[in-house]
Amino acid sequence: QILTELLYIKGRNDEQLNAGGLKVNPEDIEATLTELPEVVEAGVFAFNQADGCEEVAVAVVLNANGALEEIQNYASKKLGPLAPARYFVVPSLPRTITGKLRRGELTAQLSKSKE
């Protein structure tokens, strides 16, 4: 039997993250979080745990009225199992000269720190 159905994964394959066996496009999560007026920027990345496993994490730049708990609740409601496991509030996100997010730099810097 020949199968004619194909599965297409949206986004760049090299930027996909694995969230408990589910492939996640970080840009989709970032777009959801930046729907909130309190979130100026969001950068999703792979957080390296001490045991070698990875979790989906997000670094957020908040405006003066931003409350992290509110953002976590919103993400949980909108994204369900794809919501980030860890959240970090940062003053800015590392970017290349062309404006592309440096996810690897977020992983390297924030995987060493606590929530």
C-alpha positions as CSV (number, residue, x, y, z in Angstrom):
1,Q,0.0,0.0,0.0
2,I,1.3,3.4,-0.9
3,L,0.8,6.3,1.6
4,T,0.0,9.6,0.0
5,E,-0.2,11.7,3.1
6,L,2.8,13.8,4.0
7,L,3.7,15.6,7.2
8,Y,5.2,19.1,6.9
9,I,7.0,20.7,9.7
10,K,6.7,24.5,9.7
11,G,9.8,26.6,10.4
12,R,13.5,25.9,10.1
13,N,14.3,22.3,11.1
14,D,17.5,23.4,12.9
15,E,15.6,25.7,15.2
16,Q,13.0,23.1,16.3
17,L,13.0,22.1,20.0
18,N,11.9,18.9,21.6
19,A,9.4,19.4,24.4
20,G,8.7,16.0,25.9
21,G,8.7,14.3,22.5
22,L,6.8,17.1,20.7
23,K,8.6,19.2,18.1
24,V,8.2,22.8,19.0
25,N,8.8,25.8,16.7
26,P,10.3,28.5,19.1
27,E,8.9,31.3,17.0
28,D,5.4,30.2,17.5
29,I,5.9,30.3,21.3
30,E,7.5,33.7,21.0
31,A,4.7,35.1,19.0
32,T,2.1,33.8,21.5
33,L,4.0,35.4,24.4
34,T,4.5,38.8,22.7
35,E,0.7,39.0,22.2
36,L,0.8,40.2,25.8
37,P,1.5,44.0,26.1
38,E,3.8,43.4,29.1
39,V,6.2,41.3,27.0
40,V,8.5,43.5,25.0
41,E,10.5,40.5,23.6
42,A,10.7,36.8,24.1
43,G,13.4,34.3,23.2
44,V,12.7,30.6,23.4
45,F,15.7,28.3,23.8
46,A,16.8,24.8,25.0
47,F,17.6,24.8,28.7
48,N,20.3,22.2,29.6
49,Q,19.4,20.5,32.9
50,A,22.1,19.0,35.2
51,D,21.1,15.5,34.1
52,G,21.8,16.3,30.5
53,C,18.1,16.5,29.4
54,E,16.7,19.7,27.8
55,E,13.6,21.7,28.6
56,V,12.0,24.4,26.6
57,A,12.7,27.7,28.3
58,V,12.1,31.4,27.5
59,A,13.9,34.6,28.3
60,V,11.5,37.6,28.4
61,V,12.1,41.3,28.4
62,L,9.2,42.9,30.3
63,N,7.9,46.4,30.4
64,A,7.5,48.2,33.8
65,N,4.0,46.6,34.3
66,G,5.1,43.0,33.5
67,A,4.5,40.3,36.1
68,L,6.1,36.9,35.4
69,E,3.3,34.9,37.1
70,E,0.8,36.4,34.7
71,I,2.9,35.5,31.7
72,Q,3.3,31.9,32.9
73,N,-0.4,31.6,33.4
74,Y,-1.1,33.0,29.9
75,A,1.4,30.6,28.3
76,S,-0.1,27.7,30.1
77,K,-3.6,28.5,28.9
78,K,-2.6,29.3,25.4
79,L,0.1,26.7,24.7
80,G,-0.8,23.8,27.0
81,P,1.9,21.2,27.0
82,L,4.1,23.4,24.7
83,A,4.4,26.1,27.3
84,P,8.0,26.7,28.5
85,A,9.1,24.8,31.6
86,R,11.4,27.7,32.7
87,Y,11.1,31.4,32.5
88,F,13.8,34.0,32.9
89,V,13.4,37.8,33.0
90,V,16.3,39.5,31.3
91,P,17.1,43.2,30.4
92,S,17.7,42.3,26.7
93,L,18.1,39.4,24.3
94,P,21.3,38.6,22.5
95,R,21.0,39.3,18.8
96,T,23.3,39.2,15.8
97,I,24.0,42.4,13.9
98,T,21.1,41.6,11.5
99,G,18.7,41.2,14.5
100,K,18.5,37.4,14.6
101,L,18.1,35.9,18.1
102,R,21.2,34.1,19.4
103,R,19.4,31.0,20.9
104,G,22.7,29.3,21.6
105,E,23.9,32.2,23.6
106,L,20.7,32.1,25.7
107,T,21.3,28.4,26.3
108,A,24.9,28.9,27.3
109,Q,24.2,31.8,29.7
110,L,21.0,30.8,31.3
111,S,21.5,27.1,31.6
112,K,24.2,27.9,34.2
113,S,21.8,30.0,36.3
114,K,18.7,29.3,38.5
115,E,15.2,30.4,37.6
